[in-house]
Amino acid sequence: MSDQSKKIIENIIWNGQSQSSLRVTFRAQVLSHSEYPIVIDGRYNRLKKTLTYSIIHQQIPKRIFGLDMGQNHRNPDGQLVGINHIHYWTNNYEDRCAYSAEDYIHSSVNNPGDVWDEFCDMANINFEGVMRQIPPIQYSMDMDLGIF
């Protein structure tokens, strides 16, 4: 996490299975001088208002650091850390331990772009691209137009 050379140079575009998908995702490649094989996965559920940004080490492949918003978490020792929390890697528990994000993330789960900026600052990632807005849900309607 302390590697200051981490950067993302691509634009981030949220994708869903369809325009009416409640869940949208993205994956971005992280570049660095040390060439760690890491990517960031993003997930946002528009109905539940949950947001996750996860740094994934591709050789394991597991999350080594991440932010979850909008869903409670309980650590292996039973401690409840709250609905906005930061996961970190330990050898004993992998990514199952977390601490409150209250001191690090000040934006609302409803503003994934603002949260993204804070996440990148916290994770020492220089984001050189553009994060596109999450597209609005496109609901389909079944209509019988009564054409004779």
Residue pairs with C-beta under 8 A, 6 or more apart in sequence:
1 65
1 123
1 124
2 124
3 32
3 33
3 34
3 36
3 124
4 124
5 32
5 33
5 34
6 30
6 31
6 32
6 38
6 123
6 124
6 125
6 126
7 30
7 31
7 32
7 125
7 126
7 127
7 128
8 28
8 29
8 30
8 31
8 40
8 120
8 125
8 126
8 127
8 128
8 129
9 31
9 128
9 129
10 28
10 29
10 129
11 129
11 130
11 131
11 132
12 26
12 28
12 42
12 116
12 129
12 130
12 131
12 132
13 26
13 132
14 24
14 25
14 26
14 42
14 44
14 132
14 133
14 134
14 135
15 24
15 25
15 26
16 22
16 23
16 24
16 25
16 135
17 23
19 135
19 137
19 138
20 137
20 138
20 139
20 140
21 137
22 45
22 46
22 47
22 48
22 137
23 43
23 44
23 45
23 46
24 43
24 44
24 46
24 134
24 135
25 41
25 42
25 43
25 44
26 41
26 42
27 39
27 40
27 41
27 42
28 39
28 40
28 42
28 129
29 39
30 36
30 38
30 39
30 40
30 55
30 125
32 38
36 57
37 57
37 58
37 59
38 55
38 56
38 57
38 58
38 64
39 55
39 56
39 58
40 53
40 54
40 55
40 56
40 125
41 52
41 53
41 54
41 56
42 51
42 52
42 53
42 54
42 112
42 116
43 50
43 51
43 52
43 54
44 50
44 51
44 52
44 112
44 134
45 51
45 70
46 134
46 137
48 70
48 71
49 70
49 109
49 110
50 68
50 69
50 70
50 71
50 109
51 67
51 68
51 69
51 70
51 109
51 112
51 115
52 66
52 67
52 68
52 69
53 66
53 67
53 115
53 116
53 119
54 63
54 65
54 66
54 67
54 87
55 63
55 64
55 65
55 66
55 123
56 62
56 63
56 64
57 64
62 89
62 94
62 95
63 87
63 89
63 95
64 88
64 89
64 95
65 86
65 87
65 88
65 89
65 95
65 123
66 86
66 87
66 95
67 84
67 85
67 86
67 87
67 101
67 105
67 115
67 119
67 122
68 84
68 85
68 86
68 87
68 98
69 83
69 84
69 101
69 105
69 109
69 115
70 83
70 84
70 109
71 83
72 80
72 82
72 83
73 80
73 81
73 82
73 83
73 85
73 87
73 98
74 80
74 81
75 81
75 96
75 97
75 98
76 93
76 96
76 97
81 98
81 99
81 100
82 100
82 101
82 102
84 100
84 101
84 102
84 105
84 109
85 98
85 99
85 100
85 101
86 98
86 99
86 100
86 101
86 104
86 122
87 95
87 96
87 97
87 98
88 95
88 97
88 98
88 99
89 95
90 97
104 118
104 122
105 115
105 118
105 119
105 122
106 118
107 114
107 115
107 117
107 118
108 114
108 115
109 115
112 131
112 134
113 131
113 133
116 127
116 131
117 127
119 125
120 126
120 127
